[in-house]
Amino acid sequence: MTDLTAIRLTVNGQVREGRCETRKLLVDFLREDLGLTGTHVGCEHGLCGACTVLVNGEAARSCLMLAVQANDAELLTIEGLSQDGKLHPLQEAFHEHHGLQCGFCTPGMLLTALDLLQTIPRPSAAEIRQGLSAVLCRCTGYQGIVKAVEAAAVRLRSSP
Amino acid sequence: MKPARFDYHRPASLEEAITLLTRYGGEAKLLAGGQSLMPLMNFRLARPTALIDLNGIASLAYIREDDGHLRFGAMTRQRTIEFSPLVRRRLPLLAEATALVGHLPIRTRGTIGGSIAHADPSAEYPALLTALDGTVVARGPRGERTLRASELFESYLTTTLGPDEMLVEVRLPTMPDGAGFAFEEFSRRHGDFAIVGIAAMLVVQEERCTAARLVTAGVGPVPTRLRQAEEILEHEGYSAAAIEAAARRAGELVEPDTDIHASAAYRRNLTRVLTGRALRRAVARMIGR
């Protein structure tokens, strides 16, 4: 039997613990061990961005991190984006501007957009497009997503 | 796909990491940002016996200014470099090129040492190390040595680092104030590896171009300095005609390969076009100051 390593981390504000093989990817740990299946597994080599989560406040591919590397880290996944049943301004904007179709890329898209707006609060249109190119969407053609992020940027700047 | 089994080590010090590296005698891989190694392991194209995770060694992440150089700890994240005011001031070419490394979520984890040690000739940092005439410090059980880019890069994904050696620091001479610079690259999608990339720097004193640097990414097994094209600028200056001549010469100098992404002829043409663009932008910046 393979040895299991204990992991303790904070996910969406809650301390979570688990035990897994050291080779287990963070995205699989989130989905299989913690039951947080909102983070999607796409390409498994860092290209598609579907599995993007925030690690200590910054977007990262959870398929390119081992779960053991997230020990002691603070994570934000899609499950933690809405607060008390109220959608995050980014989620509202995606809803209003039709920023999704099938929804597979959406969790990664939202967390990538959140990191982008936290890093560059007043992004230009080019910066938004460049930032969103980190996540592949095959449905929308990105137009709705770009509009949603533009709208959310304004809303987030005016909210306290 | 998922990685095959490996022994996992997370040393807290550099000494411990090198002891582990020596013990595994080439069967272990160093895990820095993991943005190249993890995909290879997920697809089982790499199956190291052991992983030595460097993310627990805090002393390997720093940016320090020191005697005309910026010194970067090998584990300094690309994202940190991208937003560092010191880098923007002293090495604006590095700041510009860093924004082209993958995407922001990749740069969150990716490191300067990992990118250079990985030695992908299409990547930005190996070309930057060459263009800025920097050095890397490698440490092994027998001590440290310093290598220039030409002494480090051997071929595609291959360096002269020994199996028990580790890249611990990158030293880049700061750019002269007012130098013109630009990093141009062409890729099918933003964030992809460049089909061709060109790093350009121009130093001008009293209207004379005293030093020019032109380095390619993506057109051969290692980043290449285009010395004969640089000489055209150093002799003829930076007029539109001189830039055109240097760009043409650049296209002639490279010996690109044909692969699935582009033919050799296409890469040669891109080298000419991007060299011209990079130089024009470098000059515009210089004049605009």
Interface residues (C-beta under 8 A of the other chain):
Chain A: T2 T5 E21 T22 R23 K24 L25 D28 E44 H45 G46 L47 G49 T52 V55 E58 A59 A60 R61 C63 L64 M65 L66 V68 Q69 T112 D115 L116 T119 R129 Q130 G131 S133 A134
Chain B: M1 K2 P3 A4 R5 F6 Y8 R10 G34 Q35 M38 P39 N42 F43 L51 D53 N55 R79 F83 H103 L104 P105 I106 T108 R109 R189 H190 G191
